[in-house]
């Protein structure tokens, strides 16, 4: 699976460099949305065919909230540790990490403070997503299913949901979607809140 993803991205990069089609470039966002919707549609079918998922979620009860809370805590601690090694303040590294993988929103929000910080947020969160794409199959096979969701962060509900589903199972996909929704809802709150301490 990882090789297929890397090959697909590589072919896309080469096509972008050597085969510049203006029609595709002008409609790139719409095509990405369409492709993502198709992926999510097939993930939905996979979830729907598993009749016991809702029962499993009911059994989990409030425990299902532990995962998004743990992901936020771990990501923020990682951002704080990063401030020891790079030339950014504790608040700035925490705000960048509070993007939780949602590179577009965190970059826009932090660009209000400085273009440099917005660029760092964009690159850091894009790198998180790329690393998650590469490592989720390995994590799912050798470490644990729920840990794949932690690697994806906010993108566990959309972009990386198909990869998580392929690397784990349908019940984990439901937890992944729920976690992604919670994390995506927290990003627009956490980033400005953290920056208010500057």
C-alpha positions as CSV (number, residue, x, y, z in Angstrom):
1,X,0.0,0.0,0.0
2,X,2.8,2.5,1.0
3,X,4.6,1.9,-2.4
4,X,1.4,2.5,-4.3
5,X,0.9,5.8,-2.5
6,X,4.5,6.9,-3.0
7,X,4.3,6.0,-6.7
8,X,1.0,7.8,-7.2
9,X,2.4,11.0,-5.6
10,X,5.6,10.7,-7.6
11,X,3.6,10.3,-10.9
12,X,1.5,13.3,-9.9
13,X,4.6,15.4,-9.3
14,X,6.1,14.4,-12.6
15,X,2.8,15.2,-14.4
16,X,2.7,18.6,-12.7
17,X,6.2,19.4,-13.9
18,X,6.2,18.0,-17.4
19,X,2.5,17.8,-18.5
20,X,1.0,21.1,-17.6
21,X,-2.7,20.9,-18.6
22,X,-4.4,24.3,-17.9
23,X,-7.9,22.7,-17.7
24,X,-6.7,20.4,-14.9
25,X,-4.7,23.1,-13.1
26,X,-7.7,25.5,-13.1
27,X,-10.0,22.9,-11.7
28,X,-7.5,21.1,-9.4
29,X,-9.4,21.9,-6.2
30,X,-12.7,20.6,-7.6
31,X,-11.0,17.5,-8.8
32,X,-9.3,16.9,-5.5
33,X,-12.7,17.3,-3.7
34,X,-14.3,14.9,-6.2
35,X,-11.6,12.3,-5.6
36,X,-11.8,12.7,-1.9
37,X,-15.6,12.4,-1.9
38,X,-15.3,9.1,-4.0
39,X,-12.7,7.7,-1.5
40,X,-15.0,8.6,1.4
41,X,-18.0,7.1,-0.4
42,X,-16.2,3.7,-0.7
43,X,-15.0,4.0,3.0
44,X,-18.7,4.6,3.9
45,X,-19.8,1.5,2.1
46,X,-17.1,-0.5,3.9
47,X,-18.3,0.9,7.3
48,X,-22.0,0.3,6.4
49,X,-21.5,-3.3,5.5
50,X,-20.2,-4.0,9.0
51,X,-23.4,-4.2,11.1
52,X,-21.7,-4.4,14.5
53,X,-19.9,-1.1,14.4
54,X,-22.6,1.1,16.0
55,X,-22.8,-1.5,18.8
56,X,-19.1,-1.4,19.3
57,X,-19.2,2.4,19.6
58,X,-22.0,2.2,22.1
59,X,-19.9,-0.2,24.2
60,X,-17.0,2.3,24.1
61,X,-19.2,5.1,25.5
62,X,-17.2,8.0,26.8
63,X,-13.9,6.2,26.2
64,X,-14.1,7.2,22.6
65,X,-13.2,10.8,23.7
66,X,-9.9,9.7,25.3
67,X,-8.3,9.3,21.8
68,X,-8.8,12.9,20.5
69,X,-7.8,14.4,23.9
70,X,-4.6,12.2,24.0
71,X,-3.7,13.3,20.4
72,X,-4.1,17.0,21.3
73,X,-2.0,16.6,24.4
74,X,0.7,14.6,22.7
75,X,0.9,17.0,19.8
76,X,1.1,20.1,22.0
77,X,3.8,18.5,24.1
78,X,5.7,17.7,20.9
79,X,5.4,21.4,19.9
80,X,6.6,22.5,23.2
81,X,9.7,20.2,23.0
82,X,10.4,21.6,19.5
83,X,10.8,25.1,21.0
84,X,14.0,23.9,22.7
85,X,15.6,23.1,19.3
86,X,14.4,25.8,16.9
87,X,14.3,29.6,16.9
88,X,10.6,30.0,17.8
89,X,9.0,30.8,21.1
90,X,7.1,28.2,23.1
91,X,3.8,29.9,22.2
92,X,4.7,29.8,18.4
93,X,5.7,26.1,18.3
94,X,2.6,25.2,20.3
95,X,0.4,27.2,17.9
96,X,2.0,25.5,14.9
97,X,1.5,22.0,16.4
98,X,-2.1,23.0,17.3
99,X,-2.8,22.8,13.6
100,X,-3.0,19.0,14.2
101,X,-2.3,18.3,10.6
102,X,-4.8,20.8,9.1
103,X,-2.2,22.7,7.1
104,X,-4.5,25.1,5.2
105,X,-6.4,26.5,8.2
106,X,-3.4,26.7,10.6
107,X,-1.3,28.4,7.9
108,X,-4.0,31.0,7.2
109,X,-4.6,31.6,10.9
110,X,-0.9,32.0,11.8
111,X,-0.2,34.1,8.7
112,X,-2.2,36.8,10.5
113,X,0.7,37.1,12.9
114,X,3.6,36.7,10.4
115,X,4.1,35.2,7.0
116,X,7.1,33.2,8.3
117,X,5.0,31.6,11.0
118,X,2.2,30.8,8.5
119,X,4.7,29.2,6.2
120,X,6.2,27.1,9.1
121,X,2.7,26.0,10.1
122,X,1.9,25.0,6.5
123,X,5.2,23.0,6.1
124,X,5.0,21.3,9.5
125,X,1.4,20.1,9.0
126,X,2.0,19.0,5.4
127,X,5.0,17.1,6.6
128,X,2.8,15.4,9.3
129,X,0.4,14.3,6.6
130,X,3.1,13.0,4.3
131,X,4.8,11.1,7.1
132,X,1.4,9.7,8.2
133,X,0.7,8.5,4.6
134,X,4.1,6.7,4.5
135,X,4.0,5.2,8.1
136,X,0.3,4.4,8.7
137,X,0.5,1.0,7.0
138,X,3.5,0.1,9.2
139,X,1.9,1.5,12.4
140,X,-1.3,-0.4,11.7
141,X,0.6,-3.7,11.2
142,X,3.3,-3.5,13.9
143,X,2.2,-1.0,16.6
144,X,-1.6,-0.7,16.8
145,X,-4.7,0.3,15.0
146,X,-5.7,3.3,17.1
147,X,-2.2,4.6,16.8
148,X,-2.7,5.1,13.1
149,X,-5.4,7.7,13.9
150,X,-2.9,9.6,16.2
151,X,-0.4,9.8,13.3
152,X,-3.1,11.3,11.0
153,X,-4.5,13.9,13.4
154,X,-7.3,16.1,12.0
155,X,-6.9,14.4,8.6
156,X,-8.1,11.1,10.0
157,X,-11.6,12.0,9.0
158,X,-10.9,12.8,5.3
159,X,-7.7,12.6,3.4
160,X,-6.1,9.7,5.5
161,X,-9.3,7.9,6.3
162,X,-9.0,5.5,3.3
163,X,-5.4,4.6,4.3
164,X,-6.4,4.1,7.9
165,X,-9.3,1.8,6.8
166,X,-7.1,-0.2,4.5
167,X,-4.4,-0.6,7.2
168,X,-6.8,-1.5,10.0
169,X,-10.6,-2.3,9.9
170,X,-14.0,-0.8,9.6
171,X,-14.6,-0.3,13.3
172,X,-11.3,1.7,13.6
173,X,-12.5,3.7,10.6
174,X,-15.6,4.9,12.5
175,X,-13.4,5.9,15.5
176,X,-11.0,7.6,13.0
177,X,-13.9,9.6,11.5
178,X,-15.2,10.7,14.9
179,X,-11.7,11.6,16.1
180,X,-11.0,13.6,13.0
181,X,-14.2,15.6,13.4
182,X,-13.3,16.4,17.0
183,X,-9.8,17.5,16.1
184,X,-10.9,19.5,13.1
185,X,-13.4,21.3,15.4
186,X,-10.6,22.1,17.9
187,X,-8.1,23.6,15.4
188,X,-9.9,26.9,14.9
189,X,-10.2,27.3,18.7
190,X,-6.8,26.1,19.8
191,X,-4.6,28.0,17.3
192,X,-5.9,31.6,18.1
193,X,-6.3,30.8,21.8
194,X,-2.6,29.7,22.0
195,X,-1.4,32.8,20.0
196,X,-3.4,35.0,22.4
197,X,-0.7,34.2,25.1
198,X,2.0,35.8,23.0
